[in-house]
Amino acid sequence: MPIIRLMLVFLVFKSVLTGVNGNNSNSENDSKVLQMLTSLRNEFQDMKDKLERLRSETATDTYIRWGRSSCPSGATTVYDGFAAGSYHSHSGAAANYICLSKKPKFNSHYSNPPYVNYIYGAEYQTSGSIWNNLHNHDVPCAVCRIPRSSVIMVPGTDDCPENFRVEYRGYLMSGYYRHAAATEFVCVDGHSVTAPYSSKTNKDGKLFYFVRAKCGSLKCLPYEEGKQITCAVCSYSP
């Protein structure tokens, strides 16, 4: 954009100088300069609009939709898988949740190092809640690609900021605060389902719990204790 501005400034001065040197009166010069400036302004705006359209057409981003095996309308499913992570009580665990492929591929090399980390499947821990039917079931996930940019997760509301589009709404979830392993906060789809071949057998692993506000340094109001925190995944869409 700076190069375009410099070119336009150069054209303006060139046009002005040409008009001044070759015209008969000041009023006539002023009129021609005004016409030139108006024309250049319009051309600049057209060019700016074209660049913005080109940017929006080529911009892409990805996000993980937790709790579902497919992506929302307007998004392409890159792959679907199983939510996974470290065991909830391992003090040396990795903190993040990951979307593990349903089609693992191993190389031909095998070794047995003495020190490793382990990865486990993930379960909903939602007993006695609105998702009581999901309790102890395995959590699905999907990696989604969209023709938009700047994906953000907004915690505390299931609405998106101005000029952002809702990809999906849901609930903020994480691990249990008394477990040894740290976790992250993720936005789990508000219409979550169970993973394929899941059962209610309690095998633990990486766990998903609802998140509630705790008043103090977090102000109540606007927040209220006892209510599940909502969230939204949003993409920039001016």
N, C-alpha and C positions, 0 to 999 in steps of 0.2 A: 504493500500500500504506500509506503514512503516514496518509492520510485515513481509510482503513478502520479502522486501529488507533484513531484518535481517536474515531471514531464508536462503536466498541465500548466504549472506556473510558467515554464519555459514557453509553451505555446501561447499563453496569454500575453506575455511580454513581447514575443515576436509579432503577434498580431497587432498589438497596440502600436509598436514602433512602425510597422508597415503602414498602418492606417494613418498615423500622425504625419509621416513623411510624404504620403501620397494623396492627401485629401485637401479640400479647399477651405473648410471652415471648422472652428472649434465645435460648434453644435453638431455638425455632421460627423466629426470625429467621435464626439461623446456618444452619439447614437449608435455608431458602428461598434464602438468598444462595448457598450451595454449589450448589444446583440451577440457579440462574440462571447462575452462572459456568461450570458444566459445559456447559449448553446453549449459551452464547455461544461457548465454546471449540470446540464441535463445529461450530457454524455458521461460525465463522471458518476452521476447517480445510477445510470444504466449499467455502467461497468461495475459499480459497487454491488448492485443487485445481482448481477450475473455471478460475481465472485462468491456472494453469500449463498446463492443457490447451488453453486458448484461445491462449496464447502459442506453444505448440508447433505448433498447427494452422496458425497464420498466419505462422510464421517460415519464411523462405526464404533461400537463398544460391546462389551460382554458383561454379564453378571450371572450369579448363581441363584436359581430359584429354589430355595429350601422348602421341602415338604411336598414337592410335586415332581412328577416324572416327565413333564412336558412344559413348553414355554407358552406364555400368553399370546393372544392374537397380535400380530405385528412383529413378532420375534421368531427367529429361526432356532430350532433346537440343535446345538452343536453336538452334544451327547447327553444322555441321561445316565444316572448312576446311583450309588449308595452313599449317603452321608456317612462319614467316618472320621476317626481321629484317635488320639491316645486314650488310654484307660483313665477313667475319672479319678482314680485314687493314686495314680502314679505321680510321685513328686517331681520326677524328671521328665514329665510328659511335654509334648508339643502342645501349644495352646490352641491352635486354630482348628476349625472344622474344615474338611476337604470333601469335594465331590469325587468319589472314587469310581473309576470306570467299571462298568458291568462286564467288560470284555478284557480281562487281564491278559497280558502277553509277557512271557518270561523268556530271557535269553538262555542259551545253552550252557552258560557257565554257572557253576554251583560252588559256593564256599560256605563255611560255617564259622564266621568270626565270633569271638567270645563275647563281644559287647555290641548290642544292637538296641534299637527302639522297636516298639510293636505298634501295629495299627489295628483298630477294632471298628466294628460297625457301630452305628449310633441308634439310640432308642429314644422315643418320646417318654418323658416322665411327667405325665399329665393327669395322674389319678385325682379324682374328686373335682375336676375342672370341666370346662366346656368341651374339652377334648378327652373326656374319660374313656371313650371308645378307642382312642389311639394309644393309650398307656401301654408301655413296654413293646409296642410295635416298632419295627425298623423304619428309619426315616429315608425317603427318597430325595433325589435332587436332580436338577437339570441345569446345564450350562447353556445360556441363551445369548444369541447374537442379534443386535438390533442396528438399523440404519440411522442411528442417532448417536450423540456423544455425551460425555460427562455424566455417567451414571453415578448417582449418590443414594445412600440409604439415609432416610430421615427418621430418627427415633423420636418417639413421643407423640406422633400424630400419624394418621394414615392418609393425609392429604399431602400433595406436592407443592413446592413453592411456585410462584408465578413463572411462566415460560418453561415449566417442567411437566412432563407427561408421566402419569402413573403407569408403571410396569406391572406392579402388583402390590396389594395391601396385605398386612398381616400383623403378627405379634413379635415383639422383641423377645428373644430367647437366648439362654446361655447355660453354663453349667451351674451346679449347686454351690452356694457360697461357702459351705463348710468342707467341700471336697478338696483334696490335696492339689489336684491338677488345675491350673489356670485354664480359662477358656476365653473366647471372644463373644461379643454381642453380634447376633445375626438376626435378620428379618426373615421369619418363617411365614410362608403363605397362610393367609387367613382361612383358606379352604384346603388345608393339608389332608393328605391321604397316607396310607401305609405303602411301604416299598413292596415290590413283587416278592412273593413267597414268604412274606413276613408272618410271624406268629406272635401270640401274646406271651410267649415264654420269656421270662426275665433273664437276660444274659448280660445286661449292663453294657459296658464299653464306654463310648463317648455318649454323653447324655444331653438332652434338651429340656430345660425347665423354663417356665414362664418367668417374667421379670416384673417386680412390683416396685413402686416408689417407696423410699424411706425418707420421711420428712426430717428436716434439719438444715444441713447446708443446701439440700434440694428443697426449694420453696413450695410449701403447701398453704394456700393455693399458689399457683394454678394446679399443681399436682395433688393427688389424693392417695393416701395409703390404702392398700388393699385392692387397688384396681390394676389390671394387667396393662402393661405399657404397649401401645400400638406402634406401628412403623409403616413406612412405605418405601419402595424402591422406585426411583424416579430417573428419567433421562431428560436431557436438555432438548426442548422442542419449541423454539420461539415461533 
